[in-house]
Amino acid sequence: MMQRKTLLLSGVALATAFSVMPAHAQETDEDRENAVDRVLQKVTVSATKKKDVEDVQSVPIAVTAFNADTLDALNVTTVEDLSYTSPNVSLDDVGTSRGTANFAIRGLGVNSSIPSIDPAVGVFVDGVYLGINNGVVVDLFDLESVEVLRGPQGLLFGRNTTGGALVINTARPTDDFTYKARARFDGPIDDDRGGLNSTVQGIVSGPLIDGVLNGKIGAYYNTDAGYFKNLYDGDNHGEAQTAIYKGALEWFPTDRLTFLLNAQYNDSYVDGPSGQNRSYFDRDSFDFSINNPGFGDSETTFVSLRTDYDVDFGNGQITNIVGYRDYSGTSSGDIDATPFTLFHSNAEIAQEQISNELRYAGTFGNTDVTTGLYYFNQTLDYTEIRNLPTTRPAAFPAALPWGFYGGGSQDHTVYGAFANVDYSITPDLIATVGLRYSSEEKDADVTYIRPRPECSVVDGTCPIDGTNPYTGEDNGFSDGDDWSNWTPKLGLQYFWSDNFQTYGSYTKGFRSGGYNFRITDVNVFQNQIVPNTGDFGFDEEEVDAYEIGFKSGSEDGRVQLNGAAFYTEIGNMQREVNTAGPSGVVQNILNTADATIKGVEVDGRWAATNNLLFTFNVGMIDAEYDEVRFDISGDTVVDERDEALELPRVPQLTYGFGVIHDTDFGDMGSLVSTLNLQYRDRIAYTDSNFGWVQGTTQVAADFTWETPYEGFAVSLFGDNLLDEVQVGNDTQLPFPGPLSNGTQSPFQALPGGGTFSPLKKGRVVGVEFTIAR
């Protein structure tokens, strides 16, 4: 506690010291652009993939876009922070394996850490699709913009964007020499919680050859001493060390041709999940006790090369984006979330992907055309190891090391072709017609997670063929499947004035079918195989989406009001159904039901004065099953009780508001104050509705002193100021039976065996120093 107080006081002292430095570099009042003006700047989006970026207010898409200034004002440091800035958006980390995305938009998302499950919200970094959910929830820095697109985006972005898309654009190298360095220190203020979280980062950018070649290098280091206290041993938990290195080159060989190369390397080592068992601890506390602190160790290499060539044909542009990503990681977690060794799990994963998108965008009279070809291939290998000491098979030799080993390998290829036409029927009425064709193939080798001697799917040593001698079951299977679809889009957009438009659209989207790499109950799985098909996987999910909306604003841009209403029909809903079983949690991936999700959302802003800006957003969703084809309630029958359950990951209400105020102190600089509040209703986590993630009201505040010394700023900030308890998931655990020493497991007296509910950070306060040119 004393260390944290000393740090904050030191920060204030350092800021005071800088305030008395010579202010020879101070801007004049006339030159200074205040924080409200920076946020009111026109925000552009690249999501329409046209030759030039477009004003967010002119595109017929429900999108929340952030430029660099807005991201700074909102104190955004991770992707997950954006969960609390947009209506009907949940960009959560699952908590089981840190960095694994469980994103959901408008009620469409995933609730799993199984890497073979494709996302419902696609993530695109510098135009490159990230093929798996692992390693997606990472620290952010050096960004040009972030775009959160709500609703299916299958036409321009392809499969696995049925909920929406998250588009992240890295800042380009600059034409002039610039630099930016930032040091950030934060942590809990409670005596019974963990330690300091420290981050330093820096970017240097500028011309290497004037007018020909620009370059940029940057580095980011984070050391987190752990937010929580593990009651088992009193140690800090949630420790993390992360390093990010990035570089970029932008080459202009001619006036028409540009090459932009981005490269990034991430290295991270973190503690395992801070799992709370809610049969032991109050769900409104941060208390937990685990005897396996666990770990997560991962490395990511990411490279993209974008080529833009301006052509006379249609005054257009040809763009080609090549992307490469290599991700590997190992992890360990205490899944029983108790001080006993009942269910611990380790995993290893290796993913490699390469993609290429070639597209053309141009204008022919009243017609804007965007068309392209797409290729994507990834290989994925995953091993899961479960330590379940109470379930050792009697047939397993006592002297032989053992565990539950299994997982899967997959080769995944996608081809696509798309075309979108925006035709101006009149200068104010625009019709959109688009179509995409996708062809997808997956080939998989799956080893059931069953008792066996040590093996590794990643290293190719786990058996697929033959019979498990300890259970009498097949070891696994090999299978392949393919899918092909047409994704249409129809839309109309009408500009009633320069600052008011309405739009309506229909589109279809698909979420990929595939294979479950976490099969623990072989009998249940084999009973789900459709007879005489030889199909061992789950089928794709289909979405039909209808939307109407409006965007409006004052002529000076100081007032904006946007809204949308949507109606989404989901066919063959793809779900991971969690149940308890002798091998721990049983997770079956099934096409469970058809459902309908409908809702409305409104967001806007008002600059009340030159120095005061208000923002707000509201989202409401109503979701219900139309037909259920699997016993999701767990009562052994499929009836109206299944249809009455709530759909997972669907908050009925989200809302928020924010305030930005800029106070000019003249020769003493300025103070920029921000306050943001975002509420999200509780959501069902499991299909059975046994697991719930409680509702939350997230409050964040930031006070930034832009000192007289040009480019130097000091911030005091706080996140989750109401100290709300949130978890990544809420999964039910089984009765594991007697312990190996003959005594009864403490779970025997607990309903359902308790829960695995990995905690997120509570209240955090800190200080940040920034210097930039």
C-alpha positions in Angstrom: 0.0 0.0 0.0 2.8 2.4 1.0 4.6 1.7 -2.3 1.5 2.6 -4.4 0.9 5.8 -2.4 4.6 6.8 -2.8 4.4 6.2 -6.5 1.4 8.3 -7.0 2.8 11.1 -4.9 6.1 10.9 -6.8 4.1 11.3 -10.0 2.5 14.4 -8.8 5.8 15.8 -7.6 7.4 15.0 -11.0 4.6 16.8 -12.8 5.0 19.8 -10.5 8.7 19.9 -11.3 8.0 19.9 -15.0 5.6 22.8 -14.5 8.4 25.1 -13.4 10.6 24.2 -16.4 11.1 26.9 -19.0 8.1 26.9 -21.3 9.9 28.1 -24.3 8.3 25.4 -26.4 4.8 26.4 -25.4 2.2 26.9 -28.1 0.3 30.1 -28.2 -3.4 30.1 -27.3 -4.3 30.6 -30.9 -2.3 27.5 -32.0 -3.6 25.2 -29.3 -6.4 22.7 -30.2 -8.3 21.7 -27.1 -9.5 18.2 -26.3 -13.1 18.8 -27.4 -11.9 20.0 -30.8 -9.7 17.0 -31.2 -12.5 14.6 -30.4 -14.9 16.5 -32.8 -12.5 16.0 -35.7 -14.0 14.1 -38.5 -13.5 10.4 -37.9 -13.0 8.2 -41.0 -13.5 4.5 -41.5 -11.8 2.1 -43.9 -14.4 -0.7 -43.5 -16.1 0.1 -46.8 -12.8 -0.8 -48.6 -13.2 2.1 -51.0 -10.3 3.9 -52.5 -10.5 6.7 -49.9 -11.6 6.4 -46.3 -15.0 7.8 -45.6 -16.6 9.9 -42.9 -18.2 7.6 -40.3 -21.4 9.7 -40.6 -21.8 9.1 -44.3 -21.5 5.3 -44.4 -24.7 3.1 -44.2 -23.3 0.9 -41.4 -23.8 0.8 -37.7 -20.2 1.5 -36.6 -18.5 3.1 -33.7 -15.1 4.5 -34.8 -12.3 5.9 -32.7 -9.3 7.9 -33.9 -6.1 8.2 -31.9 -7.3 11.2 -29.9 -10.5 9.5 -28.9 -8.7 6.4 -27.8 -6.4 8.5 -25.6 -9.4 10.4 -24.2 -11.1 7.1 -23.3 -7.9 5.7 -21.8 -8.1 2.6 -24.0 -5.2 0.3 -23.5 -6.6 -3.1 -24.5 -9.2 -4.4 -26.9 -11.4 -5.4 -23.9 -11.6 -1.7 -22.9 -13.8 -1.1 -26.0 -16.5 -3.3 -24.4 -17.5 -0.2 -22.4 -17.8 2.3 -25.2 -20.4 1.0 -27.6 -24.0 -0.3 -27.4 -24.7 -4.0 -27.6 -20.9 -4.8 -27.7 -19.1 -7.3 -25.4 -15.4 -7.7 -26.2 -14.5 -10.0 -23.3 -11.5 -12.2 -22.5 -12.8 -15.7 -21.6 -10.5 -15.8 -18.6 -9.6 -19.5 -18.9 -6.7 -18.7 -21.1 -5.7 -15.1 -20.9 -5.8 -13.3 -24.2 -8.5 -15.6 -25.7 -11.4 -13.6 -27.1 -15.0 -14.3 -26.4 -16.4 -11.4 -28.4 -20.1 -10.9 -28.9 -22.0 -8.1 -30.8 -25.8 -7.9 -30.9 -26.0 -11.2 -29.1 -23.9 -13.2 -31.5 -20.6 -14.5 -30.1 -18.8 -17.4 -28.6 -18.3 -18.7 -25.0 -15.4 -21.0 -25.3 -11.6 -21.4 -25.1 -11.6 -24.3 -27.7 -9.3 -23.0 -30.5 -11.1 -24.9 -33.2 -14.3 -22.8 -32.7 -14.4 -19.9 -35.2 -15.3 -16.5 -34.0 -18.6 -14.7 -34.6 -16.9 -11.3 -34.4 -14.0 -11.2 -36.9 -10.9 -9.3 -35.8 -8.8 -7.6 -38.6 -5.5 -6.0 -37.9 -4.1 -3.8 -40.7 -6.5 -5.6 -43.1 -5.5 -9.1 -42.0 -8.1 -11.5 -40.5 -7.0 -13.3 -37.3 -7.9 -16.9 -37.7 -8.3 -18.0 -34.1 -9.6 -16.4 -30.9 -6.3 -17.1 -29.0 -3.9 -14.2 -28.5 -6.5 -11.6 -29.7 -7.1 -9.7 -26.4 -3.8 -7.9 -26.3 -2.4 -4.6 -25.2 -2.9 -1.8 -27.7 -0.5 1.0 -28.6 0.5 3.1 -31.6 -2.9 3.0 -33.3 -4.4 5.2 -36.0 -8.0 4.0 -35.5 -10.3 1.3 -34.3 -13.7 0.5 -35.9 -16.4 -1.6 -34.2 -18.9 -2.7 -36.9 -22.2 -4.0 -35.5 -24.1 -6.6 -37.5 -23.0 -9.2 -40.1 -20.1 -8.1 -42.4 -19.9 -11.1 -44.6 -19.9 -9.3 -47.9 -16.6 -7.4 -47.5 -15.0 -9.3 -44.7 -16.1 -12.9 -45.3 -17.1 -15.7 -43.0 -17.1 -15.6 -39.2 -18.4 -12.0 -39.0 -22.0 -12.8 -38.2 -22.0 -10.6 -35.1 -19.8 -7.9 -36.5 -16.1 -7.0 -37.1 -13.4 -5.2 -35.1 -11.0 -3.4 -37.5 -7.7 -2.2 -35.9 -5.4 0.0 -37.9 -1.9 0.7 -36.9 -0.5 4.2 -37.3 1.5 4.7 -40.4 5.1 6.0 -40.4 5.0 9.8 -40.5 6.4 12.3 -43.1 8.0 14.4 -40.4 10.2 13.2 -37.5 8.0 12.4 -34.5 8.3 10.5 -31.3 6.0 9.5 -28.4 6.9 7.9 -25.1 4.6 6.9 -22.3 5.1 5.5 -18.8 2.1 4.2 -16.9 1.8 2.9 -13.3 -1.4 1.6 -11.8 -2.7 -0.9 -9.3 -5.3 -1.6 -6.6 -5.6 0.7 -3.6 -6.9 -1.9 -1.3 -4.5 -3.4 1.3 -5.8 -7.0 0.7 -5.0 -7.0 -3.1 -1.9 -7.3 -5.2 0.8 -5.0 -6.5 2.0 -2.5 -9.1 1.3 -2.7 -12.8 4.0 -0.8 -14.8 4.0 -0.1 -18.5 6.5 1.9 -20.7 6.3 2.3 -24.4 7.8 4.4 -27.1 7.5 5.1 -30.8 9.9 6.9 -33.1 8.8 7.7 -36.7 9.9 9.8 -39.6 11.4 10.0 -43.1 14.4 7.8 -43.9 14.6 9.2 -47.5 12.6 12.4 -47.9 9.5 11.8 -50.0 10.5 8.2 -50.8 10.8 6.1 -47.6 9.4 6.6 -44.1 10.1 4.3 -41.2 8.9 3.6 -37.6 10.1 1.5 -34.7 8.5 1.0 -31.3 8.6 -1.0 -28.1 6.2 -1.8 -25.3 7.0 -3.4 -22.0 4.5 -4.3 -19.3 5.2 -5.8 -15.9 2.2 -6.6 -13.7 2.9 -7.7 -10.1 -0.6 -9.2 -9.9 -3.9 -7.6 -9.0 -5.2 -10.4 -6.7 -4.3 -12.2 -3.5 -4.5 -15.9 -3.6 -5.9 -17.0 -0.2 -4.3 -20.4 -0.5 -0.7 -19.0 0.0 -1.1 -15.3 0.4 0.8 -14.6 -2.8 0.0 -12.1 -5.5 -1.9 -13.6 -8.4 -2.4 -12.3 -11.9 1.3 -11.5 -12.6 2.2 -10.8 -16.2 5.2 -9.7 -18.3 4.6 -8.6 -21.8 6.9 -7.3 -24.5 5.8 -6.0 -27.9 8.2 -4.8 -30.6 7.0 -3.3 -33.8 8.4 -1.7 -36.9 7.0 -0.3 -40.2 8.3 0.9 -43.5 6.3 2.9 -46.1 7.9 3.2 -49.5 6.7 5.6 -52.3 8.6 4.4 -55.5 6.3 6.5 -57.7 3.4 8.9 -57.3 1.0 6.0 -58.0 2.6 3.1 -56.1 2.9 2.7 -52.3 4.1 -0.2 -50.2 3.4 -0.4 -46.4 5.1 -3.1 -44.4 4.1 -3.7 -40.8 5.8 -6.2 -38.5 5.1 -7.0 -34.8 6.4 -9.5 -32.3 4.7 -10.2 -29.0 6.1 -12.2 -26.1 4.0 -12.8 -23.0 4.2 -14.7 -19.7 1.3 -14.5 -17.3 -0.2 -16.4 -14.4 -3.1 -18.8 -15.0 -6.7 -17.8 -14.4 -7.7 -16.4 -11.0 -10.5 -18.8 -10.7 -13.2 -18.3 -8.1 -15.4 -21.2 -7.0 -18.7 -19.6 -6.1 -19.8 -22.5 -3.9 -17.0 -21.4 -1.6 -16.9 -17.6 -2.1 -19.4 -14.8 -2.5 -19.9 -13.9 -6.2 -19.6 -10.2 -5.2 -16.1 -10.7 -3.7 -12.6 -11.0 -5.2 -11.8 -13.9 -2.9 -10.4 -17.2 -4.3 -8.1 -20.0 -3.2 -6.2 -22.2 -5.6 -3.3 -24.5 -5.2 -2.1 -24.2 -8.8 -1.2 -20.6 -9.8 -0.8 -21.8 -13.4 0.8 -19.9 -16.3 0.3 -18.8 -19.8 3.4 -18.4 -22.1 2.8 -17.2 -25.7 4.7 -15.7 -28.7 3.2 -14.1 -31.7 4.8 -12.9 -35.0 2.6 -10.8 -37.2 3.6 -9.3 -40.6 1.5 -7.5 -43.2 2.4 -6.0 -46.6 -0.1 -3.6 -48.2 0.4 -2.5 -51.8 -1.7 0.4 -53.2 -1.5 1.3 -56.9 -3.6 4.1 -58.4 -5.0 3.4 -61.9 -6.7 5.6 -64.4 -9.4 2.9 -64.9 -12.4 4.3 -63.0 -9.9 6.7 -61.3 -9.5 3.7 -59.0 -7.0 1.9 -56.8 -5.7 -1.7 -56.8 -4.9 -2.9 -53.3 -3.2 -6.1 -52.2 -2.8 -7.1 -48.6 -0.6 -10.1 -47.6 -0.7 -11.2 -44.0 1.2 -13.8 -42.0 0.8 -14.8 -38.4 2.5 -17.4 -36.2 1.2 -18.0 -32.8 2.3 -20.5 -30.2 1.5 -20.9 -26.5 1.4 -23.2 -23.5 -0.8 -22.7 -20.4 -1.9 -24.2 -17.1 -4.9 -23.5 -15.0 -6.6 -24.5 -11.8 -10.1 -25.3 -13.2 -11.6 -26.7 -10.0 -10.8 -23.3 -8.5 -10.2 -24.8 -5.0 -7.1 -25.5 -2.8 -7.4 -29.2 -3.8 -6.1 -31.0 -6.9 -9.3 -32.1 -8.4 -9.3 -30.7 -12.0 -6.1 -29.0 -13.3 -5.7 -28.4 -17.1 -2.6 -27.7 -19.3 -2.7 -26.9 -23.0 -0.3 -26.2 -25.9 -1.2 -24.6 -29.1 0.5 -23.8 -32.4 -1.2 -21.8 -35.2 0.2 -20.5 -38.5 -1.7 -18.6 -41.1 -1.2 -16.8 -44.3 -3.7 -14.7 -46.3 -4.0 -12.5 -49.3 -6.7 -10.1 -50.4 -6.5 -8.5 -53.9 -9.1 -5.9 -54.6 -10.1 -3.0 -56.8 -12.1 0.1 -56.0 -13.1 2.7 -58.5 -15.9 5.0 -59.7 -17.7 5.0 -63.1 -20.1 7.9 -63.3 -22.9 7.2 -60.8 -21.4 3.8 -59.8 -18.9 3.0 -57.1 -17.4 -0.5 -57.5 -15.4 -2.6 -55.0 -14.4 -6.1 -56.0 -11.8 -8.6 -55.0 -10.4 -12.0 -54.4 -9.4 -13.6 -51.1 -7.3 -16.5 -50.0 -6.7 -17.8 -46.4 -4.9 -20.8 -45.0 -4.1 -21.8 -41.5 -2.8 -24.9 -39.7 -3.8 -25.4 -36.1 -2.5 -27.9 -33.5 -3.8 -28.2 -30.0 -3.1 -30.5 -27.1 -5.1 -30.5 -23.9 -3.9 -32.3 -20.7 -6.2 -32.8 -17.8 -5.1 -33.8 -14.3 -8.1 -35.5 -12.7 -6.6 -37.7 -9.9 -10.0 -39.0 -8.7 -10.9 -40.6 -12.0 -7.8 -42.8 -12.7 -9.1 -45.9 -14.6 -8.7 -49.2 -12.7 -7.1 -50.7 -15.8 -4.3 -48.1 -15.9 -1.0 -49.5 -14.5 -0.2 -47.9 -11.1 3.4 -47.3 -12.0 2.7 -45.6 -15.4 2.4 -41.8 -15.5 -0.9 -40.8 -16.9 -3.4 -38.1 -17.5 -6.3 -37.2 -19.9 -4.5 -36.3 -23.2 -6.0 -35.3 -26.5 -6.8 -32.5 -28.9 -6.7 -32.0 -32.6 -4.9 -30.8 -35.7 -6.5 -29.0 -38.6 -5.7 -27.6 -42.0 -8.2 -24.8 -43.0 -8.4 -23.2 -46.4 -10.8 -20.5 -47.6 -11.2 -19.0 -51.1 -13.5 -16.0 -51.8 -14.6 -13.6 -54.4 -16.7 -10.5 -53.8 -18.2 -7.5 -55.6 -20.1 -4.5 -54.2 -21.8 -1.8 -56.2 -23.1 1.5 -54.9 -25.3 3.1 -57.5 -26.5 6.7 -57.2 -30.1 6.6 -58.5 -30.2 10.3 -57.7 -27.5 12.4 -56.0 -29.3 11.7 -52.7 -30.6 8.1 -53.2 -28.0 5.3 -53.3 -28.7 1.6 -53.9 -26.2 -1.1 -52.8 -26.0 -4.5 -54.4 -23.3 -6.9 -53.3 -22.4 -10.6 -53.5 -19.7 -12.8 -52.1 -18.8 -16.4 -52.9 -16.9 -18.4 -50.3 -15.5 -21.9 -50.5 -14.0 -23.4 -47.4 -12.4 -26.7 -46.5 -11.2 -28.2 -43.2 -9.3 -31.4 -42.7 -8.9 -32.5 -39.1 -7.3 -35.3 -37.0 -8.8 -35.4 -33.5 -7.7 -37.4 -30.5 -10.3 -37.9 -27.8 -9.3 -36.4 -24.4 -9.2 -39.7 -22.6 -6.9 -41.4 -20.0 -3.6 -42.4 -21.8 0.1 -42.1 -21.4 1.7 -38.7 -22.0 1.4 -37.5 -25.6 1.3 -34.3 -27.6 -0.9 -33.5 -30.6 1.4 -30.5 -31.4 4.4 -32.9 -31.5 2.4 -35.5 -33.4 2.7 -38.2 -30.7 -1.0 -38.6 -29.7 -2.7 -41.6 -31.4 -5.6 -41.2 -33.8 -6.3 -44.7 -35.0 -6.8 -47.8 -33.0 -8.4 -48.4 -29.6 -7.6 -46.9 -26.2 -6.7 -50.0 -24.1 -7.8 -48.4 -20.8 -11.3 -47.3 -21.9 -12.0 -49.6 -24.8 -12.9 -46.6 -27.0 -11.6 -45.4 -30.3 -8.5 -43.2 -29.9 -9.9 -40.6 -32.3 -10.8 -39.9 -35.9 -9.7 -38.2 -39.1 -12.3 -36.4 -41.2 -12.7 -33.6 -43.7 -15.6 -31.4 -44.8 -16.2 -28.4 -47.0 -18.8 -25.6 -47.3 -19.6 -23.1 -50.0 -22.0 -20.2 -49.9 -23.2 -17.1 -51.6 -23.4 -14.0 -49.3 -25.7 -11.3 -50.7 -26.4 -7.8 -49.5 -29.1 -5.3 -50.6 -29.4 -1.8 -49.3 -30.8 1.7 -49.8 -29.4 4.9 -48.4 -31.1 8.4 -48.7 -29.5 11.7 -47.8 -32.3 14.1 -46.7 -29.6 16.8 -46.2 -25.9 17.0 -45.9 -26.1 16.1 -42.3 -29.0 13.6 -42.1 -29.3 10.2 -43.8 -31.4 7.1 -43.4 -30.5 3.6 -44.6 -31.8 0.0 -44.7 -30.2 -3.3 -45.6 -30.5 -7.0 -45.8 -27.5 -9.3 -45.7 -26.7 -12.9 -45.0 -23.7 -14.3 -43.0 -22.1 -17.6 -42.2 -20.1 -18.9 -39.3 -17.9 -21.8 -40.2 -18.6 -25.4 -39.3 -15.8 -27.5 -38.0 -14.5 -30.0 -35.5 -14.4 -30.1 -31.7 -10.8 -30.4 -30.3 -12.1 -31.0 -26.8 -14.1 -34.3 -26.9 -14.2 -35.8 -23.4 -17.4 -37.8 -23.5 -16.9 -40.2 -26.5 -20.3 -41.9 -26.1 -22.2 -38.6 -26.2 -20.2 -37.4 -29.1 -20.7 -40.6 -31.2 -24.4 -40.5 -30.6 -24.5 -37.0 -32.2 -22.9 -38.3 -35.5 -25.5 -38.3 -38.2 -25.9 -41.9 -39.4 -24.4 -42.9 -42.8 -22.8 -39.4 -43.3 -19.4 -40.1 -41.9 -19.5 -36.5 -40.7 -17.8 -36.1 -37.4 -18.0 -32.3 -37.2 -20.6 -29.6 -36.5 -22.3 -27.7 -39.3 -22.1 -24.0 -40.1 -24.4 -21.3 -38.7 -26.5 -19.1 -41.0 -27.7 -15.6 -40.3 -30.2 -13.4 -42.1 -30.0 -9.8 -40.9 -32.3 -6.9 -41.5 -31.4 -3.4 -40.4 -32.7 0.2 -40.7 -30.9 3.2 -39.3 -30.2 6.9 -39.4 -27.3 9.2 -38.8 -27.7 12.9 -38.2 -25.7 15.9 -37.0 -25.5 19.6 -36.9 -23.7 21.5 -39.7 -20.7 22.2 -37.5 -20.5 18.6 -36.2 -21.0 19.6 -32.6 -24.2 17.5 -32.3 -24.6 14.0 -33.5 -27.4 11.4 -33.1 -27.3 8.0 -34.7 -29.7 5.1 -34.3 -30.4 1.6 -35.7 -32.9 -1.2 -35.4 -32.1 -4.8 -36.3 -33.8 -8.1 -36.8 -31.6 -11.2 -37.0 -32.7 -14.8 -37.8 -30.1 -17.4 -36.8 -30.4 -20.9 -38.4 -28.6 -23.9 -37.1 -27.2 -22.0 -34.2 -23.8 -23.2 -33.3 -23.2 -23.6 -29.6 -20.8 -25.1 -27.1 -23.0 -26.9 -24.6 -21.3 -27.2 -21.1 -22.2 -30.2 -18.9 -20.5 -31.9 -16.0 -19.0 -35.3 -16.4 -16.3 -37.7 -15.0 -13.6 -36.2 -17.2 -14.3 -32.7 -15.8 -16.3 -30.2 -17.9 -17.9 -31.8 -21.0 -18.1 -29.3 -23.8 -20.1 -30.5 -26.9 -20.1 -28.2 -29.9 -23.6 -28.6 -31.5 -26.0 -27.0 -33.8 -28.7 -26.6 -31.1 -31.5 -24.4 -32.4 -32.9 -21.7 -34.5 -33.4 -18.3 -32.9 -34.4 -14.6 -33.5 -32.6 -11.6 -32.0 -34.0 -8.1 -32.4 -33.0 -4.8 -30.9 -32.3 -1.1 -31.1 -29.3 1.1 -30.4 -28.8 4.8 -30.2 -25.6 6.8 -29.7 -24.7 10.4 -29.9 -22.7 13.4 -28.7 -23.3 17.1 -27.8 -20.6 19.8 -27.5 -22.4 22.0 -25.1 -19.6 24.6 -25.2 -16.2 24.9 -26.8 -14.7 23.1 -23.8 -17.5 20.6 -22.7 -18.6 17.5 -24.6 -21.2 14.9 -23.6 -21.5 11.4 -25.2 -24.1 8.7 -24.7 -25.1 5.3 -26.0 -28.1 2.9 -25.4 -28.7 -0.6 -26.7 -31.6 -3.0 -26.1 -31.9 -6.6 -27.3 -34.7 -9.1 -27.2 -33.7 -12.7 -28.1 -35.6 -16.0 -28.1 -35.4 -19.5 -29.4 -37.7 -20.4 -32.3 -37.0 -24.1 -32.3 -34.6 -26.1 -30.1 -33.3 -29.5 -31.4 -31.0 -30.4 -28.5 -31.6 -30.8 -24.7 -29.8 -27.6 -23.7 -31.6 -27.5 -20.3 -30.1 -30.8 -19.2 -33.3 -32.4 -18.1 -33.0 -35.3 -20.7 -36.0 -34.0 -22.9 -36.4 -31.3 -25.5 -39.5 -29.3 -24.8 -40.8 -25.8 -24.0 -38.5 -25.5 -21.1 -35.6 -25.5 -23.5 -37.2 -22.8 -25.6 -37.9 -20.7 -22.5 -34.2 -20.4 -21.7 -32.2 -17.2 -22.3 -29.7 -17.1 -25.1 -26.1 -16.9 -23.8 -24.1 -13.7 -24.2 -27.2 -11.5 -24.8 -27.4 -8.5 -22.5 -31.0 -7.1 -22.6 -29.8 -3.6 -21.9 -26.5 -1.7 -22.3 -26.1 2.0 -21.8 -23.5 4.6 -21.1 -22.5 8.2 -21.1 -19.3 10.2 -21.0 -18.1 13.8 -20.3 -15.0 15.5 -21.6 -14.0 18.9 -20.3 -11.0 21.0 -21.2 -9.9 23.8 -18.8 -7.3 26.2 -20.3 -4.9 27.6 -17.6 -3.1 29.9 -20.1 0.7 29.8 -19.2 0.1 26.9 -16.9 -1.2 24.6 -19.7 -4.6 22.9 -19.5 -6.5 20.2 -17.7 -8.5 17.6 -19.7 -11.1 15.8 -17.5 -13.0 12.7 -18.8 -15.6 10.6 -17.0 -17.2 7.5 -18.6 -19.9 5.2 -17.3 -21.1 2.1 -19.1 -23.8 -0.4 -17.8 -24.3 -3.9 -19.1 -27.1 -6.3 -17.9 -26.3 -9.7 -16.6 -25.9 -12.4 -19.3 -26.4 -16.1 -19.3 -23.0 -17.8 -19.9 -24.1 -21.4 -20.4 -26.9 -22.6 -22.6 -28.5 -24.3 -19.6 -28.6 -21.0 -17.8 -26.9 -22.5 -14.8 -24.0 -20.1 -15.3 -24.4 -16.3 -15.3 -22.1 -13.3 -15.6 -23.5 -10.6 -13.4 -24.4 -7.2 -14.6 -21.9 -4.4 -14.2 -21.6 -0.6 -14.1 -18.1 0.4 -15.2 -17.0 3.9 -14.3 -13.7 5.3 -15.5 -12.2 8.8 -15.0 -9.1 10.5 -16.3 -7.5 13.9 -15.4 -4.7 14.9 -17.8 -2.6 18.0 -17.3 -1.2 19.1 -20.6 1.7 21.0 -19.1 3.3 24.3 -20.5 6.2 22.2 -21.7 5.1 21.3 -25.2 4.3 17.6 -25.7 4.5 16.7 -22.0 1.4 15.6 -20.1 0.6 13.9 -16.8 -2.5 11.9 -16.2 -4.2 10.6 -13.0 -6.8 7.9 -13.9 -9.1 5.3 -12.5 -10.8 2.3 -14.0 -13.7 0.3 -12.6 -14.0 2.9 -9.9 -17.1 1.2 -8.3 -15.0 -1.9 -7.8 -17.5 -4.2 -9.6 -16.8 -7.9 -9.7 -16.7 -9.4 -13.2 -15.7 -12.8 -14.5 -14.7 -14.1 -17.9 -17.1 -17.1 -17.6 -19.2 -19.0 -15.2 -18.9 -22.7 -15.8 -20.4 -25.5 -13.6 -18.1 -28.2 -12.3 -18.9 -31.9 -11.7 -18.9 -34.1 -8.6 -15.4 -35.6 -8.8 -16.0 -38.4 -6.3 -13.7 -39.6 -3.5 -10.1 -38.3 -3.4 -7.3 -40.7 -4.0 -6.5 -40.9 -0.2 -10.0 -42.4 0.4 -11.6 -39.2 1.9 -14.5 -37.5 0.3 -14.0 -34.5 -1.9 -15.3 -31.3 -0.5 -17.3 -31.0 -3.7 -19.6 -33.8 -2.6 -21.6 -31.3 -0.5 -21.7 -28.6 -3.1 -24.6 -28.2 -5.6 -23.3 -29.2 -9.0 -19.7 -29.3 -7.8 -19.3 -25.5 -7.7 -18.2 -23.2 -10.5 -15.1 -22.1 -12.3 -15.4 -18.3 -12.6 -12.1 -16.5 -13.5 -12.0 -13.0 -12.0 -11.2 -9.7 -13.8 -9.6 -6.8 -12.2 -11.6 -4.5 -9.8 -10.8 -0.9 -9.0 -7.5 0.4 -10.5 -6.0 3.8 -10.0 -2.8 5.1 -11.6 -0.6 7.8 -13.1 0.7 8.2 -16.6 3.4 10.4 -18.1 3.5 11.2 -21.8 6.0 13.1 -23.9 5.5 13.6 -27.6 6.5 15.6 -30.6 
